[in-house]
Amino acid sequence: MDLQTRVSQHFNHSIATKQGAATTLAPVVADAGELMARALLAGGKVLCCGTAGSGGLAQYFASTLLNRFERERPGLPALALNADTQTLTSIANDLTYREVFAQQLRVLGQENDVLLAISATGNSRSVAEAVKLARSRGLRTVALTGRDGGDVADLMGEQDIEIRVPAQSVARIQEVHLLVLHSLCDLIDIQIFGEDES
């Protein structure tokens, strides 16, 4: 197989995965967008976490809320719990790596906050511990997962929202996660600031 054909296959697989997820995920993404907008309007913040590629997505989402998405507007309170290496290594050293997000939630999580937990397989131990801690503290969780939802799906409460990508490939799942995050940014913006007139 030549290299151009292989690249085309990646594009086609990505498109097919997104098309297959569109109908299934649209209702839960809309629910998650409503949940996050209500939390922000009530004075809460979005606390994001993930590891590896999912950690990059968590940081990206926090930055789009805090700064801007596609239009100028006031910043919204959001924090990526995986962004501060000093904090992460301190907690991992003094407690365990599994606690790197949960410990931050114990200190930073407040009423009306929402945890955004991202794990392509749903089996990240540190993300699962954060979901467990959030539930014990009464914080709502929006989880982005894939495959069978893994451990994260098993820890979700009735008030939480799981956005599970119906795919097996981590690369395809993360591509859909990025589209979901863009959709959430848009939904939050229009609910808090209204339709963009430009």
N, C-alpha and C positions, 0 to 999 in steps of 0.2 A: 504494500500500500504506500502511495506517495504521501509526503507530508501535508500537502494542501488538502488532500482527501480526508486525512485524519483530522485536520483542523475543522473542516466542514462537518464531519461527524460530531465533533464536540458541540458545535453550534446547533446542529439538528437535535441532538440529545437534550441540550439545555432547553430549546424551544418546546420540545415534546413534553418534558417534565413540567415546565411552567403551564402549558396548556392543560395538562392533566390535573394540575393542582388548582387551577383558577376557580372552577365551580365549587370544589370541595372547600377551599380555604376562604373564599370571599366572605361568607357569613361570620366566621370566627375572627377574621382580621377586622371586620367592621365592629364586632363586639369589643375586641381589644382596643381599637381606636377610641371607642366611646368610653371605656373604662379609664384609659390613660388621660383623656381630656377631662373627664369628671374629677379625677384625682388632682390634676394640675390646677383646675379651677378652684378646688377646695383647699389649696395651699400645700398640696403634697408635691413630691418629686418622683422621678423615675430613677431607680437604682439598677444599673445594668451589669451583667456579668456573663462571662464565657471564657473558655480556654482556647488556646491555639487560634485557628481561623475564626472561631466563634467569638473569641476575645476581641479580635480586630473589629468584628461587626458590632460588638457591644460598645466599643470606644467610638466607632463611627456614629452610631445612633445617638449616643450621649452628646456628641459634638454637634450634630444637626439640631438637636433640641436646644442646647445651650446657646448656639450661635444663630444658625439659620438653615432652612432647607432650600426652597427654591425662590423665596421672596424675602424682602426685608420685613422684619417684625421683631418685637421684643424677645429676648432670650427666655427660655423656659428651663426650670431647674432639673438637671439630670447629671448623673455621676456614673462613670464606669469604674466599678470596683476592682477591675483587673489592671488599671492603668498606673498605679503607684507601686513601683518595684520595691521601694523601701518598706512600705506597709506589707506587701505580699511576703517578702522574705522574712520580715520580723515575725509575722504570724506563723508562717511555715516552720520557722526555727523554734519558736517558743511553744507552739501548740502542735498542729500537724498541717500538712498542705491541704487536707480536706476542709480545714476551717478557714481558709484564706478569705472567702466571701462571707461566710456565716458570721465570723467575728466582726467584720465591718458592719453587717446588718444589725447585729446586737447593739452597736454603738450609734449608728447613723439612722437606722430605720425608725420612722415615726408614723403616727396616724395619718392616713390618706396617702402614704407612699405606695408605689407599685414596684415590685421586683420584675425586671425583664431578664429572664434566664434563658441563655442560648446554648444549646448543645445539639449538634447535628445527629448524634446517635441517641441522645438522652441518657448516656451513661457516664458523663463527667462527674466524678465523685464530689468535687468541690462545688459544682453547680447544684447537684442533688442536695448537698448539705444546706446550701443557701435556700433552696425551695422549702426544705423541712423547717428551717429556722423561721422563714417568712410566715409559714402557715402557723407555727406555734405563737408568733407575735401578732397574728391577726392581719398581716399585710397580704394584699392580693398579689398573685403572680400571673404574669403572662409568660408562657414558655414557648420557645421556638425549638422544635425537635424534628426528627425524621425517623425513618424506619418504623419500628414498633413503639416509639416513644421512650423506651428504656426505663431506667430507674426514675427519671424525672416524672414521667407520666404516672407512675404508681404513687408518687408523693403528692400529686395535685389534689386540692380540695374542691368542693362543689362551686365555690365562688371564684376559682381560678380559671384561666383560659389557656388551653394548649393549642398551639398552631403547629400541627404535625404534617410535614411534607411527605406525601406518599411516594417515596423514592428510597433506594438503597445506597446509591453513590453519595458519599460525603460531599464531593464537589458539586453535584447537581443540587443537593439539599441546601448547601450554603448559597448557591446562586439564587434559589428561590427565597431563602431567608433575606437576602439583600433586597429583593423586590418587595417582600412583606414589610421590611423596615421602611422602605420608601413610601409604601402605601400608608403605614402608620403615621409617618411624619405629615403626609398630606392630610389625612383624616384629623389629626390633632390640630393642624393649622386652621383648617376650615371651621372646625367646631369652636375654637377659641377666638380666632381673628376674622372669621367670615370668609366668603369667597374672595379670591384674588381678582381684583378689577382689571389688572393690567393684561 
